[in-house]
């Protein structure tokens, strides 16, 4: 189709669903890169070091290799956590095309990034595929998980994304952008 000189070419508007998938993908990729890069930096700088106290002791940076879930529970079931992460990633990707809500896209993008971030560790880190230990490095209120489990960026993404999705649900915001009770 030709355009007159000085006029703009016609473009089709991007469907809201497609924009939400792009938003989900961008959030997931950015958060996943932050998680992976932070773990590379932590392993290269904190290996065999004492915890680093910051913010007056509110936060400690320390390298912990976690073979299980929070609090290192179920350490012999690392392969199960890997399979669960794969399931979560597949479910979020399958569901993405139905999204019409930006909030849901951000929340699910964070959950996807978190699941993939820890899955990368479980696949590529020692002791081997589907048994790798997750690199955790943020401890709050004290070192060595004294008061709270040591965690990483991926764990934070899962938590924040999950809270956002629950909050949206409680507020009546549906994944398709509609509000419960409104027509």
N, C-alpha and C positions, 0 to 999 in steps of 0.2 A: 504494500500500500504506500503510495507516495504522499508526501506532505507538502503543503505550500511553504514557500520560503518564509522563515521567521516563525513558523508555528511548531509546536512540540509534536513529536510522533505519539500516536495513541498507544497506551499501554493498558493491559488488563490489570485490574486491581488484584492484589494477592489475597487469596481466601484466608479468612480468620484462622481456620484450622491449620493451614500451612504455616502461617506466622507463628502460631503457638508451638508447632513442631520445631521450627527454627529456633525459637526462644529456648525451648527445652534442651535442644542440642547444644546451643551456645553456652547455656548455664552448665550443662554436664561437662562439656569439653574444658571450659575454663577451670571449673572446680577440680576436675580430674588432673589437669596439668599442675595446678597449685599443689595438690596432694602428692603427686609423683615427685615433683621438684623438691618439695619440702622434705620428703623422705630421703632423697638422694643427698641433700645438704646435711640432714641430721646424721645419717650413717657415716658420711665422710668427716664430720666434725665432732660428734659426740661419742663415737665408739671408744670404749675403754676410758671414759671420763666420768668424773663425779657429776651429779645433777647441777645444772646452772640455775641459780636463784635469780629471778627477775621480779620486777614490780613489788619489791619489798617482801618477797616470799609468798605472794599470792599465786604465782606460777613458777614451776620448775621445769626446765627443759632437760630431758634425759632419754636415752635410748633404751627401750624395752622391746624385746622381740616376743610377741604374743602368739602362742600356738593355739589359743582358744578364742573364746568370746570375751565379753566384759568381765573383769576380775579374773581373767585367765580360766574361766569355767570351761568345762568340756574340752580339755586340751587334746584328748585323743580323737576328737571328732572334727579335726580341721577340714577334712575332705567334705564333710556335711555342710560346713559353712561355705565352702567354695561352691557347692552345688546350689545352695540357697541363694547365693549372690548371683549365680548364673540365672536362676529362676526369676529373681527380682528384675534383673536387667532385661530379660526377654519379655516379662510382663509389662514393664514400663514402655519399652519400645513398641510392643503390640498395641498398647493403649494410647500411645501418643497421637495417633491420627484422629482420635475422637475429641481431643482437647480443644476447647474454645475459650478457656479461662487462662489469663496470663499468670495468675497466682498459682493455679494448679500446675501450669507448665514449669514455673520456677521451682515449686516444691518437688515435683517428680524429677526434674532435672538434677536437683541436689541429691535426691535419693539414688538416682542412677549413678551419679558421679561417685557417691560414697560406696555403693555396692561394687562398682568397677575398680575403685581405688584399692580396696582391701582384697578384691579378687586378683588383681595384678600381683600383689604380694604373695597370696596363697599359691599362685601358679609359678612365679618366677624366683621366689626367694627360697633359701635353704629351709628345710632339708630336701625339698623336691616338689615336683608338680602336684597340686591339690593338697599339699601338706606344708607349704611354706608358712613361715611365721610372719605375722603382720608387724610392721614397724610402727610402734606407738611412741610418742615423744612429748606429750604435754601432760603435766601433772599439776593439779590445782590444790592449793592450801598446804601442800607438803609433798616431799619426794616419795617415790616408791609406792604410789597408790595408797598412802596412809589414810586419806580421807575420801578419795574418789578415784575411780579407775584411770589409769594413764590412757590417753587417747591420741588421735591424730586428726588431720583435716578431713579424711573420709568419714570418720565417725561423727565429726561435727556436722558434715553435710547431711548424713542420714538423719541425725537428730533434728536439725533445723528444718529440713525438708519435710520430715514426718510431722513435726509440730505445725508447720504451715498448712499442710493438707488437712490435719485434724481441725485446726482453727477455721479454715475455710468451710469445712463440713459443718461445724457447729454454727457458723454464721449463715448457713443455708446457701452458700455459693457452690453450685454444681460444677463438675468438670467441663460441662458444655457451655459454661458461662451464664446459665440461667440461675435464678434464685428460687429456692423452694418457697412455695406459697404465693409466688407472683406469676402472672401469665404474660 
